[in-house]
């Protein structure tokens, strides 16, 4: 996989296909492969005439692992995405993030709207503003000696996922503690790029997509039927809805 350096941090990425570019930003404890390649997002978007760029966020996948929470502030992680776009010579692109990736996409939609043509927030609703996702319970679960030592249900879910993806759990704990910044209602209300909010109907982590859409001007909501936070990623309704949204984007 290709990579580039943003300062001292090496960021791994993929860049495939031809056509209008879309940047994909994965969720916490995941990677570009787990979030986008294996669930066939990359191949599906390429099939529909898209140039697909996806990165491993710092602390994840094949990118540099860091252990200071201050290295994972939302503004810093979002800066890696902008640096990748600069590295590839992309002035603007559509962007889709899932969970933490949606939080990063939302930050850029608000702070750097000149770089985004549209934004898809997957797996994150009003939690972008109100929180309620993984917290210190998950950080402690990641630092536990084994999964058997974790009793908190959410902590167990993320710890099992991190073990499954063979992640650096200490880096993930630092990322979780550093990336907790929530958007304000005023920041979210200032987003004016086209937005699609796609959340599973049984997702107990994301928060209400409609409450978030009520704040963002002209935002659309896509329900992913019968899917929770972990199982919505590769759903066919999610894919079809995003492709439709992109086809209608001015």
LINVEN-V600416 format. One record per residue. N is the residue number from 1. RES is the residue in three letters. PSI is psi in whole degrees, -180 to 180 (none if undefined). BURIAL is # if it has 9 or more other ideal C-beta (glycine too) atoms within 8 Angstrom, else .. D_FIRST is the distance of its C-alpha to the first C-alpha in whole Angstrom. Layout:
N&RES&PSI&BURIAL&D_FIRST, N&RES&PSI&BURIAL&D_FIRST
This chain:
1&UNK&141&.&0, 2&UNK&162&.&4, 3&UNK&166&#&7, 4&UNK&168&#&10, 5&UNK&130&.&14, 6&UNK&96&#&16, 7&UNK&-129&.&19, 8&UNK&-4&.&18, 9&UNK&125&#&16, 10&UNK&127&.&12, 11&UNK&120&#&10, 12&UNK&146&#&7, 13&UNK&168&#&6, 14&UNK&152&#&6, 15&UNK&103&.&9, 16&UNK&154&.&11, 17&UNK&176&#&15, 18&UNK&152&.&18, 19&UNK&-161&.&21, 20&UNK&135&.&21, 21&UNK&144&#&18, 22&UNK&133&#&18, 23&UNK&129&#&16, 24&UNK&131&#&15, 25&UNK&114&#&16, 26&UNK&173&#&16, 27&UNK&177&#&19, 28&UNK&135&#&20, 29&UNK&7&#&19, 30&UNK&-157&#&17, 31&UNK&172&#&13, 32&UNK&-36&#&11, 33&UNK&-49&.&11, 34&UNK&-40&#&15, 35&UNK&-35&#&16, 36&UNK&-35&#&15, 37&UNK&-55&#&13, 38&UNK&-38&.&15, 39&UNK&10&.&18, 40&UNK&19&#&17, 41&UNK&-45&#&17, 42&UNK&-48&#&14, 43&UNK&-37&.&16, 44&UNK&-44&#&20, 45&UNK&-39&#&19, 46&UNK&-41&#&18, 47&UNK&-28&.&21, 48&UNK&26&.&23, 49&UNK&33&.&22, 50&UNK&144&#&19, 51&UNK&123&#&16, 52&UNK&123&#&14, 53&UNK&130&#&12, 54&UNK&139&#&11, 55&UNK&158&#&10, 56&UNK&117&#&11, 57&UNK&152&#&14, 58&UNK&139&#&15, 59&UNK&-3&#&16, 60&UNK&158&#&14, 61&UNK&-128&#&11, 62&UNK&6&.&9, 63&UNK&169&#&11, 64&UNK&138&#&14, 65&UNK&131&#&17, 66&UNK&153&#&20, 67&UNK&10&.&23, 68&UNK&122&.&26, 69&UNK&-29&.&26, 70&UNK&-17&.&27, 71&UNK&-3&#&23, 72&UNK&21&#&23, 73&UNK&147&#&25, 74&UNK&-43&#&25, 75&UNK&-35&#&25, 76&UNK&-44&#&23, 77&UNK&-40&#&20, 78&UNK&-31&#&21, 79&UNK&-31&#&20, 80&UNK&-38&#&17, 81&UNK&-46&#&17, 82&UNK&-40&#&19, 83&UNK&-38&#&17, 84&UNK&-44&#&14, 85&UNK&-41&#&16, 86&UNK&-43&.&18, 87&UNK&-36&.&15, 88&UNK&-1&.&15, 89&UNK&29&.&18, 90&UNK&116&#&19, 91&UNK&-43&.&23, 92&UNK&155&.&23, 93&UNK&157&#&21, 94&UNK&154&#&22, 95&UNK&135&#&20, 96&UNK&127&#&21, 97&UNK&152&#&20, 98&UNK&129&#&21, 99&UNK&-115&#&24, 100&UNK&-37&#&23, 101&UNK&-34&#&20, 102&UNK&-36&#&23, 103&UNK&-42&#&25, 104&UNK&-41&#&23, 105&UNK&-42&#&23, 106&UNK&-39&#&27, 107&UNK&-44&#&27, 108&UNK&-35&#&25, 109&UNK&-32&#&27, 110&UNK&-42&#&30, 111&UNK&-27&.&29, 112&UNK&59&#&27, 113&UNK&-19&#&29, 114&UNK&-16&.&28, 115&UNK&-11&#&24, 116&UNK&132&#&25, 117&UNK&-31&.&26, 118&UNK&167&#&26, 119&UNK&135&#&25, 120&UNK&122&#&25, 121&UNK&102&#&26, 122&UNK&138&#&25, 123&UNK&25&#&26, 124&UNK&120&#&28, 125&UNK&-126&#&32, 126&UNK&-11&#&35, 127&UNK&-22&#&33, 128&UNK&-31&#&31, 129&UNK&-42&#&34, 130&UNK&-11&.&36, 131&UNK&-157&.&34, 132&UNK&-5&.&34, 133&UNK&-158&#&31, 134&UNK&138&#&30, 135&UNK&-148&#&31, 136&UNK&-29&.&33, 137&UNK&-38&#&33, 138&UNK&-39&#&30, 139&UNK&-44&#&29, 140&UNK&-37&#&32, 141&UNK&-39&#&30, 142&UNK&-30&#&27, 143&UNK&-8&.&29, 144&UNK&154&#&31, 145&UNK&-37&.&32, 146&UNK&166&.&31, 147&UNK&-31&#&31, 148&UNK&-20&.&35, 149&UNK&0&.&36, 150&UNK&123&#&34, 151&UNK&-26&.&37, 152&UNK&127&#&36, 153&UNK&-46&.&35, 154&UNK&-40&#&32, 155&UNK&-42&#&31, 156&UNK&-40&#&31, 157&UNK&-48&#&29, 158&UNK&-35&#&26, 159&UNK&-43&#&26, 160&UNK&-40&#&26, 161&UNK&-43&#&23, 162&UNK&-38&#&21, 163&UNK&-41&#&22, 164&UNK&-38&.&21, 165&UNK&3&#&18, 166&UNK&44&.&18, 167&UNK&161&#&18, 168&UNK&101&.&19, 169&UNK&-31&#&22, 170&UNK&-39&#&24, 171&UNK&-39&#&21, 172&UNK&-40&#&22, 173&UNK&-42&#&25, 174&UNK&-41&#&25, 175&UNK&-45&#&23, 176&UNK&-43&#&25, 177&UNK&-28&#&28, 178&UNK&-22&#&27, 179&UNK&26&#&26, 180&UNK&-6&.&29, 181&UNK&129&.&30, 182&UNK&151&.&32, 183&UNK&150&#&33, 184&UNK&162&.&36, 185&UNK&-35&.&38, 186&UNK&-40&.&39, 187&UNK&-46&#&35, 188&UNK&-39&#&34, 189&UNK&-18&#&37, 190&UNK&-4&.&36, 191&UNK&125&#&33, 192&UNK&1&.&34, 193&UNK&155&#&31, 194&UNK&134&#&31, 195&UNK&135&#&30, 196&UNK&130&#&29, 197&UNK&114&#&30, 198&UNK&115&#&29, 199&UNK&139&#&30, 200&UNK&144&#&31, 201&UNK&-16&#&35, 202&UNK&18&.&35, 203&UNK&117&#&32, 204&UNK&5&.&34, 205&UNK&-37&#&32, 206&UNK&-34&#&31, 207&UNK&165&#&34, 208&UNK&124&.&36, 209&UNK&-31&#&34, 210&UNK&-34&.&38, 211&UNK&-35&#&39, 212&UNK&-42&#&36, 213&UNK&-29&#&36, 214&UNK&-23&.&40, 215&UNK&-35&#&39, 216&UNK&124&#&36, 217&UNK&125&.&38, 218&UNK&17&.&37, 219&UNK&147&#&35, 220&UNK&153&#&34, 221&UNK&136&#&34, 222&UNK&114&#&32, 223&UNK&134&#&33, 224&UNK&100&#&31, 225&UNK&133&.&34, 226&UNK&18&.&34, 227&UNK&138&#&31, 228&UNK&-170&#&30, 229&UNK&-39&#&28, 230&UNK&-29&.&25, 231&UNK&-2&#&26, 232&UNK&-22&#&26, 233&UNK&-46&#&22, 234&UNK&12&#&22, 235&UNK&142&#&26, 236&UNK&-32&.&27, 237&UNK&-40&#&29, 238&UNK&-49&#&27, 239&UNK&-48&#&25, 240&UNK&-41&.&28, 241&UNK&-40&#&29, 242&UNK&-43&#&26, 243&UNK&-39&#&26, 244&UNK&-45&.&30, 245&UNK&-46&#&29, 246&UNK&-36&#&27, 247&UNK&-24&.&29, 248&UNK&-9&.&32, 249&UNK&128&#&30, 250&UNK&none&.&32
